[in-house]
Amino acid sequence: ILRNVDAQKREEQQRSEFISTASHEMRTPVAAIEGFIELALNPKVATVDEKARDYLKKATLATKHLSNL
């Protein structure tokens, strides 16, 4: 029984470490994408037509959704 509990604890620890690492690895590029989109939407930094602005706003919503996940 002790071996079984130890194996379960190891598996839970590995699962937890994987989720933590995967979460961190996803957040970093998503944050960079969000930053670049915000720069593109900033009228002081870039000139974007309305169609492109609409696409960028949709991309902002998608990155925020990913960040929340």
MODELLER restraints for C-alpha pairs under 7 A, 6 or more apart:
rsr = mdl.restraints
at = mdl.atoms
rsr.add(forms.Gaussian(group=physical.xy_distance, feature=features.Distance(at['CA:27:A'], at['CA:67:A']), mean=6.31, stdev=0.5))
rsr.add(forms.Gaussian(group=physical.xy_distance, feature=features.Distance(at['CA:30:A'], at['CA:63:A']), mean=6.15, stdev=0.5))
rsr.add(forms.Gaussian(group=physical.xy_distance, feature=features.Distance(at['CA:30:A'], at['CA:67:A']), mean=6.79, stdev=0.5))
rsr.add(forms.Gaussian(group=physical.xy_distance, feature=features.Distance(at['CA:34:A'], at['CA:60:A']), mean=6.33, stdev=0.5))
rsr.add(forms.Gaussian(group=physical.xy_distance, feature=features.Distance(at['CA:34:A'], at['CA:63:A']), mean=6.31, stdev=0.5))
rsr.add(forms.Gaussian(group=physical.xy_distance, feature=features.Distance(at['CA:37:A'], at['CA:56:A']), mean=6.38, stdev=0.5))
rsr.add(forms.Gaussian(group=physical.xy_distance, feature=features.Distance(at['CA:37:A'], at['CA:60:A']), mean=6.75, stdev=0.5))
rsr.add(forms.Gaussian(group=physical.xy_distance, feature=features.Distance(at['CA:39:A'], at['CA:45:A']), mean=6.35, stdev=0.5))
rsr.add(forms.Gaussian(group=physical.xy_distance, feature=features.Distance(at['CA:40:A'], at['CA:46:A']), mean=5.48, stdev=0.5))
rsr.add(forms.Gaussian(group=physical.xy_distance, feature=features.Distance(at['CA:41:A'], at['CA:53:A']), mean=6.68, stdev=0.5))
